[in-house]
Amino acid sequence: MDDRTGTDIEAAVFRRLVAHLRARTDVQNIDLMNLAGFCRNCLGDWYREAAAERGVILEKDEARAIVYGMPPAEWKRRYQKEATAEQRAAFERASKMHK
């Protein structure tokens, strides 16, 4: 496979992941962090960093909106639930593993 084809495939996979996360508003960011060590915010931050490496400057919320499909504050207002004690405890345990 040539580099261009590989990049095209990677871009398609990213778009599919973003579409999946946009559709699965029931999946909370804390659950993603607890299970996978990343969340929608991380993807937006990684997007912003990759853009900056190419000379494209994006604000944090601007890049995160690309992942959320809307401003992050609006997504939080619509879909984010209060984290349970169990979720917060799991986050504390998981965050120690990622330092």
Stockholm file with secondary structure:
# STOCKHOLM 1.0

chainA/1-99         MDDRTGTDIEAAVFRRLVAHLRARTDVQNIDLMNLAGFCRNCLGDWYREAAAERGVILEKDEARAIVYGMPPAEWKRRYQKEATAEQRAAFERASKMHK
#=GR chainA/1-99 SS CCHHHHHHHHHHHHHHHHHHHHHCTTSCHHHHHHHHSCCHHHHHHHHHHHHHHTTCCCCHHHHHHHHHSSCHHHHHHHHCCCCCHHHHHHHHHHHHHTC
#=GC SS_cons        CCHHHHHHHHHHHHHHHHHHHHHCTTSCHHHHHHHHSCCHHHHHHHHHHHHHHTTCCCCHHHHHHHHHSSCHHHHHHHHCCCCCHHHHHHHHHHHHHTC
//
